[in-house]
Amino acid sequence: MAVSEQVNLVRLSAVVVQVQSLRYTPAGIPAINIVLEHESQQVELDTPRLVKLQLRAVAFGAQAEILARQGLDSVCEFHGFLANARNGKGVVFHIQDFSKT
C-alpha cells in the first residue's frame, strides 16, 4: 500500500493544560508546544471504561498563534495527526485545526 493511502487522523476533545511560549521555526513559521488532557467514558468489550490521558501536541502557523492566546483550561475539539517526537521518545499530536466546544 502506498504511503499516501495510509490513514492517520485524530479527533480529540481535550483541555489545554500547559502552553509554552510561541516560537518561530528557522523558516519563520510560528510554532507552539502544548499539553492536552482528555477524560471520557468509553465502552470496551461492552464494559464502560474511564479513560484519562495527557498528550503532547504541537501547532504551526495561524493555529499556533491562536493557541498562544487561548487560556489554560480551554476545552476544544482538536483535529490532526500523530507522529513520533523529534527525539524519538513518545508521540506528538500535530494539530491542524481546532474549535472551542
All heavy atoms as an XYZ file, in Angstrom:
778
protein
N       0.848     -1.174      0.000
C       0.000      0.000      0.000
C       0.895      1.239      0.000
O       1.838      1.331      0.766
C      -0.901     -0.011      1.249
C      -1.924      1.079      1.233
S      -3.057      1.113      2.661
C      -3.637     -0.539      2.783
N       0.568      2.202     -0.829
C       1.351      3.433     -0.916
C       1.169      4.266      0.347
O       0.112      4.230      0.993
C       0.924      4.233     -2.136
N       2.191      5.025      0.700
C       2.144      5.858      1.908
C       0.953      6.799      1.875
O       0.284      7.004      2.876
C       3.466      6.638      2.078
C       3.351      7.654      3.195
C       4.609      5.684      2.338
N       0.636      7.386      0.740
C      -0.468      8.345      0.652
C      -1.825      7.710      0.940
O      -2.779      8.410      1.216
C      -0.483      9.017     -0.718
O      -0.731      8.047     -1.716
N      -1.926      6.384      0.880
C      -3.184      5.695      1.137
C      -3.380      5.367      2.616
O      -4.442      4.919      3.012
C      -3.250      4.415      0.307
C      -3.270      4.678     -1.180
C      -3.212      3.406     -1.998
O      -3.361      2.313     -1.431
O      -3.003      3.503     -3.210
N      -2.376      5.559      3.435
C      -2.465      5.263      4.859
C      -3.310      6.331      5.565
O      -3.334      7.486      5.143
C      -1.067      5.217      5.484
C      -0.153      4.186      4.877
C      -0.621      2.764      5.132
O      -1.095      2.437      6.202
N      -0.496      1.920      4.128
N      -3.974      5.974      6.646
C      -4.826      6.904      7.387
C      -4.223      7.171      8.761
O      -3.868      6.242      9.482
C      -6.253      6.330      7.545
C      -7.117      7.268      8.379
C      -6.878      6.097      6.186
N      -4.089      8.431      9.100
C      -3.608      8.859     10.405
C      -4.347     10.140     10.740
O      -3.838     11.241     10.569
C      -2.094      9.090     10.367
C      -1.524      9.529     11.704
O      -2.252      9.808     12.653
N      -0.221      9.621     11.776
N      -5.590     10.000     11.178
C      -6.440     11.126     11.514
C      -6.880     11.003     12.962
O      -7.330      9.936     13.385
C      -7.686     11.158     10.619
C      -7.450     11.218      9.115
C      -8.762     11.060      8.364
C      -6.782     12.527      8.744
N      -6.768     12.103     13.708
C      -7.168     12.085     15.112
C      -8.137     13.232     15.360
O      -7.903     14.357     14.921
C      -5.941     12.240     16.040
C      -6.368     12.331     17.496
C      -4.979     11.091     15.827
N      -9.220     12.932     16.062
C     -10.177     13.942     16.529
C     -10.304     13.732     18.028
O     -10.633     12.627     18.472
C     -11.524     13.745     15.848
C     -12.507     14.839     16.176
C     -13.802     14.621     15.454
N     -14.779     14.270     16.470
C     -15.871     13.584     16.268
N     -16.139     13.112     15.083
N     -16.698     13.331     17.241
N     -10.010     14.783     18.803
C      -9.953     14.633     20.253
C     -10.514     15.862     20.939
O     -10.097     16.982     20.642
C      -8.489     14.435     20.682
C      -8.233     14.223     22.165
C      -8.728     12.851     22.609
C      -6.749     14.376     22.465
N     -11.463     15.656     21.844
C     -11.914     16.732     22.720
C     -11.001     16.727     23.928
O     -10.797     15.683     24.554
C     -13.359     16.501     23.169
O     -14.219     16.575     22.067
N     -10.433     17.893     24.231
C      -9.453     17.944     25.310
C      -9.368     19.351     25.887
O      -9.844     20.317     25.292
C      -8.080     17.515     24.790
N      -8.724     19.422     27.050
C      -8.485     20.680     27.749
C      -7.011     21.025     27.589
O      -6.150     20.153     27.724
C      -8.829     20.539     29.247
C      -8.475     21.794     30.014
C     -10.294     20.198     29.424
N      -6.732     22.288     27.319
C      -5.350     22.753     27.255
C      -4.866     22.955     28.694
O      -5.416     23.765     29.424
C      -5.244     24.077     26.469
C      -3.815     24.579     26.455
C      -5.772     23.896     25.054
N      -3.851     22.185     29.111
C      -3.366     22.275     30.495
C      -1.975     22.884     30.605
O      -1.535     23.242     31.692
C      -3.401     20.899     31.212
C      -4.834     20.423     31.383
C      -2.555     19.871     30.503
N      -1.278     22.996     29.480
C       0.048     23.607     29.501
C       0.314     24.221     28.134
O       0.049     23.607     27.101
C       1.114     22.569     29.819
C       2.504     23.132     29.964
C       3.520     22.043     30.304
O       3.230     20.845     30.227
N       4.701     22.449     30.670
N       0.833     25.462     28.138
C       1.157     26.157     26.900
C       2.554     26.741     27.038
O       2.831     27.482     27.971
C       0.159     27.302     26.604
C       0.533     28.025     25.312
C      -1.261     26.784     26.538
N       3.436     26.393     26.112
C       4.759     27.007     26.098
C       4.691     28.303     25.293
O       3.705     28.577     24.610
C       5.790     26.052     25.497
C       6.025     24.834     26.367
C       7.114     23.925     25.805
O       7.673     24.177     24.751
N       7.401     22.859     26.525
N       5.733     29.085     25.354
C       5.783     30.352     24.622
C       5.774     30.098     23.123
O       6.353     29.120     22.641
C       7.038     31.126     24.990
O       7.029     31.454     26.358
N       5.134     31.011     22.412
C       5.148     30.954     20.960
C       6.596     31.103     20.490
O       7.345     31.928     20.994
C       4.288     32.083     20.384
C       4.081     32.078     18.875
C       3.247     30.879     18.444
C       3.387     33.364     18.442
N       6.987     30.276     19.543
C       8.341     30.327     18.996
C       8.225     30.345     17.478
O       7.128     30.232     16.932
C       9.162     29.131     19.470
C       8.588     27.781     19.065
C       9.393     26.598     19.605
N       8.725     25.343     19.388
C       8.745     24.641     18.265
N       9.434     25.082     17.233
N       8.105     23.491     18.158
N       9.364     30.482     16.824
C       9.375     30.503     15.364
C      10.393     29.496     14.851
O      11.486     29.381     15.396
C       9.697     31.910     14.844
C       8.575     32.870     15.172
C       8.538     33.523     16.393
C       7.534     33.070     14.280
C       7.493     34.377     16.712
C       6.478     33.917     14.592
C       6.467     34.568     15.814
O       5.426     35.397     16.129
N      10.018     28.763     13.822
C      10.930     27.809     13.209
C      12.020     28.590     12.469
O      11.862     29.794     12.234
C      10.188     26.899     12.214
O       9.766     27.687     11.100
C       8.995     26.207     12.864
N      13.120     27.923     12.080
C      14.147     28.622     11.293
C      13.588     29.255     10.005
O      14.123     30.237      9.510
C      15.155     27.522     10.977
C      15.020     26.575     12.122
C      13.546     26.575     12.446
N      12.477     28.722      9.508
C      11.841     29.283      8.308
C      10.902     30.438      8.646
O      10.254     30.994      7.754
C      11.083     28.195      7.571
N      10.794     30.790      9.944
C       9.952     31.909     10.359
C       8.497     31.561     10.579
O       7.656     32.446     10.711
N       8.169     30.282     10.668
C       6.783     29.852     10.876
C       6.493     29.799     12.369
O       7.254     29.190     13.128
C       6.548     28.467     10.242
C       6.782     28.549      8.723
C       5.148     27.944     10.545
C       6.847     27.207      8.043
N       5.386     30.424     12.830
C       5.026     30.340     14.245
C       4.763     28.890     14.646
O       4.175     28.117     13.884
C       3.733     31.155     14.352
C       3.652     31.945     13.094
C       4.426     31.206     12.058
N       5.218     28.523     15.845
C       5.013     27.165     16.369
C       4.785     27.252     17.871
O       5.310     28.140     18.539
C       6.229     26.296     16.073
N       4.000     26.307     18.377
C       3.757     26.275     19.820
C       3.607     24.832     20.282
O       3.013     24.001     19.578
C       2.517     27.117     20.214
C       2.494     27.366     21.712
C       1.228     26.474     19.729
C       1.584     28.496     22.125
N       4.171     24.531     21.422
C       4.013     23.223     22.066
C       3.018     23.376     23.198
O       3.129     24.316     24.001
C       5.345     22.720     22.614
C       6.347     22.430     21.524
O       6.004     22.371     20.355
N       7.593     22.252     21.903
N       2.082     22.440     23.278
C       1.090     22.451     24.355
C       0.922     21.033     24.887
O       1.396     20.071     24.289
C      -0.271     23.022     23.893
C      -0.924     22.122     22.845
C      -0.123     24.438     23.363
C      -2.338     22.541     22.475
N       0.225     20.936     26.013
C      -0.153     19.640     26.565
C      -1.669     19.637     26.687
O      -2.270     20.588     27.211
C       0.507     19.382     27.945
C       0.007     18.070     28.542
C       2.025     19.373     27.813
N      -2.277     18.571     26.189
C      -3.718     18.395     26.239
C      -4.067     17.316     27.253
O      -3.312     16.367     27.439
C      -4.250     17.971     24.869
C      -3.952     18.916     23.711
C      -4.427     18.295     22.405
C      -4.606     20.259     23.939
N      -5.218     17.473     27.880
C      -5.714     16.467     28.823
C      -7.129     16.089     28.409
O      -7.963     16.965     28.151
C      -5.704     17.045     30.236
C      -5.910     16.029     31.320
C      -5.645     16.642     32.686
O      -6.596     17.205     33.266
O      -4.495     16.575     33.142
N      -7.368     14.799     28.360
C      -8.667     14.270     27.946
C      -9.185     13.319     29.018
O      -8.422     12.549     29.598
C      -8.524     13.518     26.620
C      -9.734     12.738     26.244
N     -10.801     13.296     25.567
C     -10.058     11.443     26.457
C     -11.724     12.365     25.377
N     -11.302     11.239     25.915
N     -10.499     13.366     29.234
C     -11.149     12.419     30.130
C     -12.527     12.124     29.563
O     -13.287     13.029     29.232
C     -11.283     12.999     31.541
C     -11.891     12.037     32.532
C     -11.919     12.582     33.958
O     -10.998     13.334     34.319
O     -12.871     12.251     34.682
N     -12.831     10.837     29.433
C     -14.144     10.432     28.927
C     -14.440      9.009     29.355
O     -13.568      8.304     29.865
C     -14.192     10.530     27.397
O     -13.318      9.577     26.816
N     -15.682      8.612     29.113
C     -16.059      7.222     29.349
C     -16.239      6.569     27.993
O     -16.984      7.059     27.145
C     -17.347      7.122     30.161
C     -17.663      5.705     30.563
C     -18.729      5.631     31.636
O     -18.949      6.573     32.358
N     -19.390      4.498     31.717
N     -15.537      5.466     27.768
C     -15.599      4.716     26.524
C     -16.087      3.302     26.839
O     -15.960      2.841     27.963
C     -14.215      4.652     25.867
C     -13.601      5.998     25.581
C     -14.393      6.797     24.565
O     -14.895      6.263     23.576
N     -14.535      8.096     24.814
N     -16.626      2.661     25.841
C     -17.090      1.280     26.006
C     -16.088      0.367     25.310
O     -15.773      0.539     24.138
C     -18.499      1.083     25.430
C     -18.914     -0.370     25.539
C     -19.493      1.995     26.137
N     -15.582     -0.593     26.083
C     -14.649     -1.576     25.552
C     -15.138     -2.958     25.967
O     -15.346     -3.215     27.152
C     -13.248     -1.302     26.102
C     -12.180     -2.181     25.529
C     -10.787     -1.756     25.980
O     -10.615     -1.413     27.172
O      -9.892     -1.787     25.136
N     -15.357     -3.828     24.984
C     -15.901     -5.167     25.242
C     -17.185     -5.090     26.062
O     -17.374     -5.801     27.054
C     -14.870     -6.054     25.945
C     -13.608     -6.354     25.150
C     -12.604     -7.105     26.022
C     -13.944     -7.162     23.903
N     -18.055     -4.171     25.664
C     -19.365     -3.969     26.310
C     -19.267     -3.510     27.760
O     -20.236     -3.634     28.515
C     -20.224     -5.235     26.228
C     -20.557     -5.616     24.802
O     -20.780     -4.694     23.989
O     -20.590     -6.825     24.500
N     -18.123     -3.007     28.179
C     -17.929     -2.540     29.550
C     -17.490     -1.081     29.541
O     -16.529     -0.740     28.851
C     -16.842     -3.381     30.253
O     -17.221     -4.766     30.185
C     -16.680     -2.975     31.698
N     -18.188     -0.226     30.294
C     -17.767      1.176     30.374
C     -16.377      1.281     31.016
O     -16.060      0.558     31.955
C     -18.812      1.829     31.270
C     -19.953      0.888     31.300
C     -19.390     -0.479     31.067
N     -15.579      2.167     30.461
C     -14.221      2.352     30.967
C     -13.912      3.846     31.013
O     -14.126      4.560     30.037
C     -13.240      1.658     30.024
C     -11.807      1.888     30.387
C     -10.879      1.212     29.417
N      -9.508      1.560     29.791
C      -8.457      1.280     29.075
N      -8.582      0.637     27.945
N      -7.267      1.637     29.478
N     -13.417      4.313     32.153
C     -12.994      5.704     32.284
C     -11.611      5.843     31.663
O     -10.684      5.118     32.017
C     -12.956      6.122     33.759
C     -12.540      7.567     34.022
C     -13.524      8.543     33.366
C     -12.450      7.829     35.506
N     -11.485      6.767     30.710
C     -10.232      6.978     30.001
C      -9.709      8.371     30.346
O     -10.432      9.356     30.221
C     -10.432      6.877     28.474
C      -9.153      7.209     27.732
C     -10.941      5.502     28.101
N      -8.458      8.425     30.806
C      -7.790      9.696     31.084
C      -6.434      9.667     30.402
O      -5.761      8.639     30.420
C      -7.571      9.890     32.591
C      -8.835     10.015     33.401
C      -8.498     10.227     34.873
C      -9.745     10.302     35.719
N      -9.425     10.577     37.133
N      -6.058     10.791     29.779
C      -4.736     10.838     29.172
C      -4.243     12.267     29.060
O      -5.027     13.205     29.038
C      -4.729     10.176     27.793
C      -5.549     10.838     26.689
C      -4.666     11.755     25.847
C      -6.160      9.772     25.807
N      -2.924     12.398     29.035
C      -2.270     13.652     28.696
C      -1.483     13.389     27.425
O      -0.889     12.318     27.260
C      -1.332     14.130     29.803
C      -2.053     14.814     30.928
C      -1.102     15.617     31.806
O       0.106     15.437     31.786
N      -1.669     16.513     32.581
N      -1.485     14.366     26.541
C      -0.862     14.188     25.241
C      -0.123     15.461     24.855
O      -0.691     16.559     24.908
C      -1.954     13.881     24.204
C      -1.549     13.597     22.779
C      -0.669     12.350     22.696
C      -2.797     13.414     21.920
N       1.149     15.296     24.483
C       1.913     16.440     23.977
C       1.421     16.755     22.578
O       1.129     15.847     21.789
C       3.404     16.129     23.948
C       3.991     15.965     25.323
C       5.467     15.685     25.284
N       5.701     14.407     24.596
C       6.822     14.068     24.005
N       7.852     14.896     23.993
N       6.954     12.901     23.433
N       1.328     18.049     22.277
C       0.837     18.463     20.968
C       1.640     19.658     20.467
O       2.263     20.384     21.257
C      -0.642     18.817     21.051
N       1.596     19.861     19.153
C       2.277     20.988     18.520
C       1.360     21.542     17.438
O       0.585     20.804     16.828
C       3.652     20.564     17.939
C       3.499     19.553     16.829
C       4.454     21.765     17.475
N       1.432     22.859     17.250
C       0.681     23.508     16.170
C       1.594     24.512     15.490
O       2.501     25.069     16.118
C      -0.561     24.196     16.719
N       1.341     24.750     14.212
C       2.151     25.672     13.422
C       1.252     26.706     12.751
O       0.051     26.494     12.587
C       2.932     24.899     12.338
C       3.935     23.932     12.904
C       3.602     22.595     13.081
C       5.199     24.353     13.272
C       4.518     21.698     13.605
C       6.129     23.468     13.801
C       5.782     22.136     13.968
N       1.849     27.804     12.340
C       1.142     28.823     11.573
C       0.067     29.523     12.373
O       0.222     29.787     13.568
N      -1.049     29.810     11.699
C      -2.148     30.542     12.329
C      -2.707     29.800     13.543
O      -3.075     30.427     14.548
C      -3.256     30.795     11.309
N      -2.752     28.453     13.481
C      -3.257     27.682     14.620
C      -2.383     27.909     15.854
O      -2.882     28.012     16.969
C      -3.321     26.190     14.273
C      -4.202     25.855     13.088
C      -5.647     26.242     13.293
O      -6.175     26.184     14.390
N      -6.300     26.659     12.228
N      -1.075     28.005     15.665
C      -0.149     28.258     16.781
C      -0.401     29.629     17.383
O      -0.422     29.785     18.609
C       1.297     28.137     16.309
N      -0.594     30.626     16.552
C      -0.837     31.988     17.046
C      -2.135     32.068     17.838
O      -2.192     32.707     18.891
C      -0.853     32.964     15.876
C       0.504     33.094     15.210
C       0.490     33.969     13.979
O      -0.516     33.943     13.225
O       1.487     34.676     13.773
N      -3.164     31.386     17.370
C      -4.447     31.385     18.085
C      -4.309     30.649     19.413
O      -4.782     31.124     20.452
C      -5.558     30.754     17.220
C      -5.808     31.614     15.976
C      -6.844     30.582     18.023
C      -6.635     30.928     14.905
N      -3.645     29.496     19.410
C      -3.471     28.738     20.654
C      -2.638     29.507     21.673
O      -2.854     29.378     22.875
C      -2.828     27.377     20.370
C      -3.781     26.313     19.859
C      -3.017     25.123     19.300
C      -4.740     25.877     20.954
N      -1.701     30.325     21.220
C      -0.882     31.120     22.135
C      -1.735     32.105     22.916
O      -1.392     32.485     24.037
C       0.211     31.858     21.360
N      -2.867     32.513     22.348
C      -3.759     33.467     23.015
C      -4.849     32.786     23.843
O      -5.571     33.442     24.578
C      -4.401     34.380     21.975
C      -3.401     35.271     21.266
C      -4.084     36.319     20.398
N      -4.930     35.757     19.354
C      -4.528     35.488     18.109
N      -3.283     35.698     17.754
N      -5.383     35.008     17.226
N      -4.998     31.459     23.700
C      -6.004     30.721     24.462
C      -5.558     30.599     25.914
O      -4.383     30.418     26.180
C      -6.193     29.304     23.898
C      -6.732     29.242     22.511
C      -8.202     29.603     22.441
O      -8.988     29.227     23.295
N      -8.568     30.344     21.429
N      -6.479     30.658     26.816
C      -6.145     30.438     28.211
C      -6.065     28.949     28.525
O      -6.520     28.111     27.761
N      -5.450     28.662     29.648
C      -5.466     27.276     30.120
C      -6.895     26.881     30.425
O      -7.752     27.730     30.675
C      -4.592     27.130     31.365
C      -3.099     27.348     31.152
C      -2.367     27.208     32.478
C      -2.534     26.381     30.136
N      -7.137     25.598     30.456
C      -8.456     25.034     30.720
C      -9.456     25.318     29.608
O     -10.646     25.181     29.801
C      -9.006     25.501     32.067
C      -8.129     25.073     33.233
O      -7.511     23.995     33.139
O      -8.054     25.815     34.225
N      -8.976     25.722     28.431
C      -9.854     25.889     27.278
C     -10.221     24.503     26.752
O      -9.348     23.708     26.430
C      -9.152     26.668     26.169
O      -8.814     27.951     26.588
N     -11.513     24.218     26.675
C     -11.969     22.935     26.137
C     -12.200     23.110     24.644
O     -12.926     23.998     24.218
C     -13.274     22.470     26.815
C     -13.732     21.143     26.232
C     -13.091     22.375     28.315
N     -11.536     22.281     23.851
C     -11.621     22.388     22.393
C     -11.725     21.003     21.772
O     -11.385     20.009     22.401
C     -10.381     23.076     21.829
S     -10.122     24.754     22.418
N     -12.161     20.984     20.531
C     -12.082     19.763     19.736
C     -10.938     19.967     18.745
O     -10.940     20.916     17.965
C     -13.377     19.490     18.984
C     -13.305     18.183     18.222
C     -14.642     17.742     17.674
O     -15.547     17.474     18.477
O     -14.745     17.671     16.430
N      -9.957     19.081     18.818
C      -8.747     19.182     18.010
C      -8.768     18.140     16.904
O      -9.234     17.024     17.099
C      -7.507     18.953     18.892
C      -7.337     20.000     19.955
C      -7.876     19.819     21.220
C      -6.639     21.163     19.693
C      -7.726     20.777     22.204
C      -6.478     22.131     20.673
C      -7.026     21.942     21.928
N      -8.232     18.515     15.750
C      -8.114     17.612     14.603
C      -6.667     17.642     14.136
O      -6.053     18.708     14.084
C      -9.009     18.072     13.449
C     -10.451     18.132     13.812
N     -11.339     17.139     13.473
C     -11.160     19.053     14.490
C     -12.536     17.459     13.931
N     -12.454     18.618     14.547
N      -6.121     16.478     13.809
C      -4.746     16.434     13.336
C      -4.278     15.017     13.122
O      -5.068     14.124     12.799
N      -2.981     14.818     13.341
C      -2.383     13.501     13.136
C      -1.304     13.255     14.180
O      -0.840     14.175     14.847
C      -1.797     13.378     11.717
C      -0.683     14.336     11.426
C       0.644     13.987     11.645
C      -0.954     15.599     10.918
C       1.670     14.877     11.375
C       0.068     16.499     10.637
C       1.380     16.133     10.868
N      -0.910     11.989     14.341
C       0.115     11.598     15.301
C       1.440     11.345     14.590
O       1.474     10.827     13.477
C      -0.296     10.324     16.034
C      -1.567     10.402     16.867
C      -1.896      9.033     17.449
C      -1.429     11.429     17.976
N       2.528     11.723     15.270
C       3.877     11.470     14.748
C       4.810     11.222     15.928
O       4.518     11.611     17.062
C       4.372     12.661     13.934
N       5.932     10.572     15.657
C       6.951     10.415     16.691
C       7.523     11.768     17.063
O       7.639     12.653     16.212
C       8.095      9.516     16.202
C       7.714      8.063     16.171
O       6.865      7.611     16.941
N       8.321      7.325     15.280
N       7.900     11.917     18.325
C       8.579     13.131     18.761
C       9.930     13.207     18.057
O      10.495     12.176     17.663
C       8.757     13.113     20.271
N      10.464     14.404     17.905
C      11.737     14.578     17.198
C      12.861     13.792     17.865
O      13.757     13.305     17.199
C      12.111     16.049     17.139
C      11.161     16.828     16.248
C      11.628     18.208     16.078
N      12.536     18.203     14.926
C      13.147     19.250     14.466
N      12.993     20.406     15.063
N      13.937     19.168     13.416
N      12.807     13.670     19.198
C      13.856     12.927     19.910
C      13.575     11.428     19.936
O      14.327     10.674     20.537
C      14.034     13.473     21.327
C      12.784     13.305     22.173
O      11.813     12.679     21.771
N      12.796     13.890     23.350
N      12.474     11.009     19.305
C      12.139      9.594     19.237
C      11.499      9.042     20.500
O      11.237      7.853     20.591
N      11.228      9.915     21.472
C      10.632      9.470     22.737
C       9.172      9.885     22.781
O       8.843     11.026     23.067
C      11.390     10.066     23.925
C      12.820      9.587     24.007
C      13.539     10.177     25.189
C      14.984      9.693     25.217
N      15.736     10.284     26.315
N       8.303      8.964     22.496
C       6.878      9.224     22.606
C       6.248      9.702     21.309
O       6.856      9.707     20.245
N       4.999     10.121     21.447
C       4.167     10.536     20.324
C       3.762     11.985     20.526
O       3.535     12.431     21.654
C       2.907      9.634     20.256
C       1.909     10.138     19.240
C       3.304      8.204     19.953
N       3.651     12.722     19.428
C       3.188     14.113     19.469
C       1.994     14.236     18.525
O       2.022     13.753     17.392
C       4.305     15.088     19.040
C       3.778     16.522     18.992
C       5.486     14.993     19.981
N       0.952     14.892     19.015
C      -0.247     15.166     18.234
C      -0.020     16.480     17.481
O       0.179     17.517     18.096
C      -1.440     15.258     19.190
C      -2.764     15.585     18.565
C      -3.093     15.171     17.291
C      -3.700     16.280     19.297
C      -4.340     15.461     16.741
C      -4.957     16.581     18.765
C      -5.259     16.170     17.478
N      -0.016     16.434     16.157
C       0.138     17.632     15.334
C      -1.243     18.194     15.034
O      -2.028     17.569     14.315
C       0.876     17.299     14.040
C       2.340     17.065     14.234
N       3.285     17.915     13.739
C       2.989     16.089     14.897
C       4.485     17.473     14.083
N       4.340     16.366     14.780
N      -1.543     19.345     15.604
C      -2.865     19.968     15.472
C      -2.940     20.698     14.141
O      -2.109     21.566     13.857
C      -3.129     20.941     16.638
C      -3.120     20.172     17.962
C      -4.435     21.689     16.430
C      -3.071     21.065     19.178
N      -3.935     20.353     13.337
C      -4.142     21.017     12.068
C      -5.332     21.984     12.116
O      -5.401     22.916     11.337
C      -4.349     19.991     10.958
C      -3.109     19.145     10.733
C      -3.322     18.108      9.673
O      -4.193     17.248      9.810
N      -2.539     18.181      8.613
N      -6.253     21.729     13.045
C      -7.432     22.580     13.182
C      -8.024     22.337     14.563
O      -7.835     21.258     15.146
C      -8.466     22.241     12.101
C      -9.566     23.257     12.023
O      -9.359     24.441     12.387
O     -10.675     22.891     11.582
N      -8.725     23.330     15.091
C      -9.421     23.141     16.367
C     -10.537     24.167     16.484
O     -10.542     25.188     15.793
C      -8.463     23.245     17.559
C      -7.979     24.626     17.866
C      -8.607     25.382     18.843
C      -6.926     25.187     17.173
C      -8.174     26.671     19.131
C      -6.473     26.450     17.450
C      -7.105     27.205     18.430
N     -11.487     23.869     17.366
C     -12.572     24.796     17.661
C     -12.974     24.628     19.118
O     -12.869     23.526     19.677
C     -13.764     24.548     16.744
O     -14.246     23.230     16.907
N     -13.400     25.733     19.728
C     -13.871     25.667     21.112
C     -15.204     24.932     21.144
O     -16.008     25.057     20.220
C     -14.038     27.059     21.701
C     -12.760     27.675     22.142
C     -13.045     28.879     23.004
C     -11.763     29.280     23.701
N     -11.978     30.289     24.697
N     -15.406     24.162     22.218
C     -16.677     23.435     22.341
C     -17.514     24.029     23.449
O     -17.058     24.798     24.239
C     -16.435     21.941     22.612
O     -15.623     21.810     23.782
C     -15.781     21.283     21.438
